[in-house]
Amino acid sequence: MMGGYSSMMEMMRQLTNQAGSPEKRFLEAVSRATWIAGALAVGVALLLGLLISRQITAPLRRITLAAQRVARGDSPSGSTSGPRRNGLPGDGLQHDGGESGQE
């Protein structure tokens, strides 16, 4: 009787090894899901990084361009409204070659 039982158990082991044990299939499914989740997380992180970096660099680019315009002597946009009293060109005061602007 023992011989029939052991041969039946051996046959069941062979069948589960061929089809894959439930534990092995479960672990493969978990591994596959982990890889997919990891790839999606990397993709989302890259997308968010790109969007955030653009939001940070856009104002920096505008500041850089404005600084370059000022360095060239161009008037920055929006700076000509109203008289300025700081002694710089465009301040509304007349300069007489070293005079303080008062007569």
C-alpha positions as semicolon CSV with decimal commas, in nm:
position;residue;x (nm);y (nm);z (nm)
1;M;0,000;0,000;0,000
2;M;0,282;0,240;0,077
3;G;0,429;0,199;-0,268
4;G;0,111;0,325;-0,437
5;Y;0,090;0,632;-0,215
6;S;0,450;0,740;-0,273
7;S;0,423;0,696;-0,648
8;M;0,102;0,902;-0,647
9;M;0,276;1,179;-0,448
10;E;0,568;1,172;-0,689
11;M;0,330;1,202;-0,983
12;M;0,156;1,500;-0,816
13;R;0,492;1,669;-0,756
14;Q;0,586;1,627;-1,119
15;L;0,254;1,774;-1,232
16;T;0,286;2,077;-1,004
17;N;0,645;2,130;-1,115
18;Q;0,541;2,120;-1,480
19;A;0,247;2,354;-1,436
20;G;0,423;2,559;-1,171
21;S;0,335;2,550;-0,808
22;P;0,077;2,799;-0,682
23;E;0,345;2,963;-0,467
24;K;0,578;2,998;-0,762
25;R;0,303;3,145;-0,980
26;F;0,207;3,385;-0,702
27;L;0,567;3,501;-0,657
28;E;0,605;3,549;-1,033
29;A;0,286;3,758;-1,041
30;V;0,406;3,969;-0,748
31;S;0,745;4,016;-0,912
32;R;0,585;4,119;-1,240
33;A;0,352;4,363;-1,061
34;T;0,647;4,508;-0,870
35;W;0,840;4,570;-1,192
36;I;0,538;4,735;-1,354
37;A;0,475;4,954;-1,049
38;G;0,842;5,051;-1,037
39;A;0,846;5,145;-1,405
40;L;0,532;5,355;-1,362
41;A;0,680;5,526;-1,055
42;V;0,997;5,613;-1,247
43;G;0,788;5,752;-1,534
44;V;0,576;5,966;-1,303
45;A;0,886;6,090;-1,120
46;L;1,050;6,191;-1,449
47;L;0,737;6,373;-1,565
48;L;0,699;6,559;-1,235
49;G;1,069;6,647;-1,236
50;L;1,040;6,792;-1,584
51;L;0,735;7,000;-1,496
52;I;0,884;7,130;-1,172
53;S;1,217;7,215;-1,334
54;R;1,038;7,414;-1,606
55;Q;0,845;7,609;-1,343
56;I;1,169;7,693;-1,166
57;T;1,377;7,779;-1,471
58;A;1,117;7,993;-1,655
59;P;1,139;8,285;-1,407
60;L;1,517;8,249;-1,395
61;R;1,533;8,281;-1,773
62;R;1,317;8,595;-1,761
63;I;1,539;8,746;-1,492
64;T;1,851;8,660;-1,693
65;L;1,710;8,822;-2,007
66;A;1,609;9,133;-1,812
67;A;1,957;9,156;-1,657
68;Q;2,114;9,128;-2,002
69;R;1,888;9,406;-2,133
70;V;1,985;9,628;-1,841
71;A;2,353;9,550;-1,899
72;R;2,316;9,656;-2,264
73;G;2,153;9,979;-2,152
74;D;1,803;9,896;-2,267
75;S;1,530;10,014;-2,036
76;P;1,361;9,727;-1,860
77;S;0,998;9,686;-1,953
78;G;0,760;9,879;-1,733
79;S;1,028;10,111;-1,588
80;T;0,928;10,426;-1,779
81;S;0,603;10,487;-1,596
82;G;0,619;10,808;-1,393
83;P;0,917;11,022;-1,300
84;R;1,200;10,863;-1,107
85;R;1,418;11,059;-0,872
86;N;1,727;10,844;-0,846
87;G;1,951;11,036;-1,085
88;L;1,953;10,767;-1,352
89;P;1,859;10,820;-1,717
90;G;1,486;10,830;-1,750
91;D;1,434;10,980;-1,406
92;G;1,267;11,295;-1,537
93;L;1,546;11,524;-1,414
94;Q;1,766;11,732;-1,639
95;H;2,138;11,699;-1,589
96;D;2,384;11,982;-1,656
97;G;2,715;11,801;-1,667
98;G;2,779;11,746;-1,300
99;E;2,512;11,973;-1,165
100;S;2,273;11,819;-0,917
101;G;1,974;11,902;-1,135
102;Q;1,875;12,208;-0,932
103;E;1,899;12,560;-1,069
